[in-house]
Amino acid sequence: MYQGLVFIHVLCAVIAVGANCTYPVWMARGKMQRDQLLFVLRGIKLIDGRIANPAYGLLLITGIAQVLISGRTFHQTWLEWAILLWVVLAALAYGMYSPGLRKQIKMLETGTPDNPVYVALDKRQNVVGGVLFLIVLVILALMVFRPGGA
């Protein structure tokens, strides 16, 4: 059962992080073909809401299950930091990135990407997305290298 959990955990990490890695590519494409930008943003929202975010949720569940089944303790520095960073990641994603994405879509439904408010929101989304990706990389490093523990 433990190996099955590990498999699901790693699969969810690949799905979540892999999906997120495509967003900058889609955005670059949307900015080059501005008539497709609304389609691109709706696609990112679909992938984020139906694929990446559920996979991140399953990561937490399968990770906790692995600790419980293995008999390990949650009081390992690398694990405590990874869980804390996951909480920060979820808060930023649900509190800033997802609402910003919805707002971008709504603005493009009634306007253009040249609107100064849209441009500012797009810049903020790029920063938030970059911060989220850095957090994901740190969590990944903690999971792989497990500093201070086994």
Order of alpha helices (4+ residues) and beta strands (2+ residues): alpha-alpha-alpha-alpha-alpha-alpha
